[in-house]
Amino acid sequence: MHNILVTGGAGFIGRHLCQALLDEGHNVICVDDFSSSHPNDLGPLRAQTGFQLIEQDICAPLDLPFKIERIFNLASPASPVRYQLDPIQTLKTNVVGTLNLLELARQHGARLLQASTSEVYGDPLTSPQHESYNGNVNPIGPRACYDEGKRCAETLCSDYRRQFQLDTRIVRIFNTYGPGMQIDDGRVITNFVAQALNNQPITVYGDGLQTRSFCYVADLVDGLQRLMALPDHNGEPVNLGNPEPVNMLQLASLIQHLCHSRSPLFHRPLPQDDPLQREPNIERARQLLGWLPSTPLSEGLQRTIAALQSRLEQDNACNNAQSAQPDTVQIL
Ligand code: UDP
């Protein structure tokens, strides 16, 4: 049993990870500044034995009065819409925040796992992407705050390993989905599902032939835990993702089918620097961790749709209750 810090623990992947760690009997210290989540998102996690919350931005150094053995650094907005809202803060979180956590790991002699991203490959010129591919990132484009922030965080982890022999591990996470995603995060799965359920046009950016590989969140969390648990690791990054790409037209059609929706497709311009292809080579994860994602896309999507549908129903019930309230008259 370990004391484990999970930064960004209130986010979509963070919450699933916190729950999995608690289920294994660890103490979990969740650090989050709620910049892209809400305390209510933590739901039943908060009441569980072994769970502790620290509300803090990781750009400020953390001072912990107890010893920690492991750090999962998941703190950063991750959807393109969210991370571009305040790009300088996104960069700071990934660079200054990661630096602070590496210092904390040194103080505590802790192992640190850095949540990196397939975005370090930018708009890749080769496919599938192997960890040895150095990427094709536009350093001055609108996605650079995230891509370059995550690349710099990888550099910091590698230099702390070389200079201070710190035990750092880097995972490159490809598109992840599942129950608990925020309906308004702007990502393709949440947009398409919300639009299909509301019978609104499905917004396909560009021609819809760009590909992504979607990994179910429980599979991803399993991979994160396996990498953290490895007794020894040489620090090389590890891709975690589903090796089966789909294009956005295929995804839209699957979601229309699963939602029994007649929503038409509506094409909008492709955002700048939007990668045209993304597909992980997961040979390293398979060999090192014995890891393979096991949830088929249609099955994971059904669970995600059910969760988003109940969320939409709650929101609608709430809005109806509010509009049923008689107008209040302000008496001066
Ligand atoms: N996309 C889309 N319609 C949407 C939202 C996104 O066609 O309503 C496309 C987007 O252009 C990209 C892909 O879906 O090619 C995945 O986008 P997302 O924002 O989910 O994440 P990304 O993989 O780009 O980080």
Residues whose N, C-alpha, C, O or C-beta is under 5 A from the ligand:
A	BS01	UDP	P80 G186 R187 V188 I189 N191 T203 V204 Y205 Q210 M248 D274 P275
